[in-house]
Amino acid sequence: MAHAESAAESADVAVERFQADRAIAERLRHRRTMVFGALFVLALAASIQVGEVRPDRFVEGIGGLFDYIDRTLPKATGGGLVADAREWYWGLGRWLLMLFDTVVIAFLATTLGAAAGFVLCFPASRNLMRGAAAVFVSRRLLEIARAVPELVYALIFVFAFGIGPLAGVLAIAIHTAGSLGKLFSEVNENADIRPIEGVRAVGGNWFQAMRYGVVPQVLPNFVSYALLRFEINVRSAAIIGFVGAGGIGQELYLVIRQFIYADISALVILIVLTVSAIDLVCERLRHGLIGRESLA
Amino acid sequence: MTDFAASRPLADPRAAYPEVFASPPLQRLRTPAAVAAFAAALGFALWWTGFFDLARIVQGVSKLGWLLQFMFPPAHNGWLGEFAWGLAETLAMAFLGTLLAAVVALPVGFLAAKNVMPNWLLHFGLRRTLDGIRGIDTLIWALIFVNVVGLGPFAGILAIAVGDVGVLSKLFAEAIENVDRRQVEGVRATGAGRVQTMRFGMLPQVLPVMLSNTLYFFESNTRSATILGVVGAGGIGQQLSDRIRVNNWDEVMFIVLMILATVYAIDLVSRNLRVRIIGRQDYRA
């Protein structure tokens, strides 16, 4: 009897303790929610103040956008579909040449950037490099290259090299080197160490260990990342012309600034079509590469 | 099976099955042909974009060296207040733009999810519209909104919001399509209506993913908001392009360093919040 009583008592104590703990936990959670909520409201109020947001401007902005889009759409002149389309895309030949420029910029920037990233990714991988100094230096180099926005590099290079695609290629290439170098070194750090040890064991030096021990395992992944970057770079190359660094962005900037409405929609549609076409091709290539790799 | 090789010894397999050992000439040519094509394309691209114009390259590089000399030491020359205000504008643009995009993307994401909206025509139409919005870069939207609402950070906010609605809606819709059906059915079994099913069956499952995605976009929008000012849409980019235009390179370097510090701090805070919301996870976007 005494046994059962003390058991019930201890159960009561346990329940009481549990409820006390839960009350504390709930209060903590409640307080945390309040703190985050207050921070959020504060940030919201400050942002609305700094961002010059007023409700009437929203109405103006959204209404204005639809009005703007409506104005860019081509008008039927009654001359038939073909005549209207020809009128709309009156500069097609010139624009296609600019699109070609854009793709060339993206291709060259991706290739040069991937090459630089390839050179830097081996010293930046902790498992492949003995010296901490080399790892530190190459990692900081890659960080600087990818932390600064492409458009900022483009502004500087346009000043140094003059207006034209050269500045755009260099700007995108530097940014690409930074981001691809980082991704490459992450691939390296997941590489199998045994082939490297094998090459070392038969007397290979560091470069040979990289060439015959690492590169064969990581190359498909490298190429896949480079293709992904190419897709991104086509988008960048399309807008880098806003600051005079070549490509179709230069023309787009001009027609938007001068309110040539029909040309805006024509150019935007051309850009979206090109970007999606390149995305589609690259996606197929990438799946081919990675698919083949997972079978092995 | 084991004595297969012994029972049929081949005196000279190479002679018996030549086609097995000799790769066809076309296949042997494939690699060198691909390499040659790539090299030719590379050479053409270098020539096309002006890399073989040695005089221009030399002049550009020497000009760059000259710029670097002027960039150090970085200095604000008394403009620190303006720069800080520009950065505050940038952060406000990223914050409000992302928030606006997320608020709009929440209902649109539900509408674009196959398990909420089974009508394939509507689903298809909405998805393609979102793809179209996504295909247009934020900087293009910024330029357009500068025309619509005038210069200033408000144009940047709208540009970020519109540009991100496409991507965020798609991500939200994908998260909703991957919800666990059992909870949804459990809620429906208690007699809940459509909206209640979404609220109590789906939303609790997808909310952490949505929050974490939104935070990630806030990070990336902080980066893009730093350059929107180049086309007049507010933020620090305005100051940056002005300083470049008037050749104040020490101030340019100062602004770049300020941007890097801010982006780094935002990344750190946002990553910590994301880990709190959904636990450690690898993002590669």
Interface residues (C-beta under 8 A of the other chain):
Chain A: A43 L44 A46 S47 I48 Q49 V50 G51 E52 V53 R57 E60 G61 G64 L65 D67 Y68 D101 V104 I105 F107 L108 T111 A147 V148 P149 L151 V152 L155 I156 F157 F159 A160 F161 G162 G164 P165 L166 G168 V169 L183 R235 A238 I239 F242 V243 G246 L252 Y253 I256 R257 F259 I264 V268 I271 V272 V275 S276
Chain B: A41 L42 F44 A45 L46 W48 T49 G50 F51 D53 R56 I57 Q59 G60 V61 K63 L64 L67 W85 A88 E89 L91 A92 M93 F95 L96 L99 D131 G132 G135 I136 D137 L139 I140 L143 I144 F145 N147 V148 V149 G152 P153 F154 G156 I157 L158 V162 R223 S224 T226 I227 V230 V231 G234 G237 L240 S241 I244 V252 V256 I259 L260 V263 Y264 R284
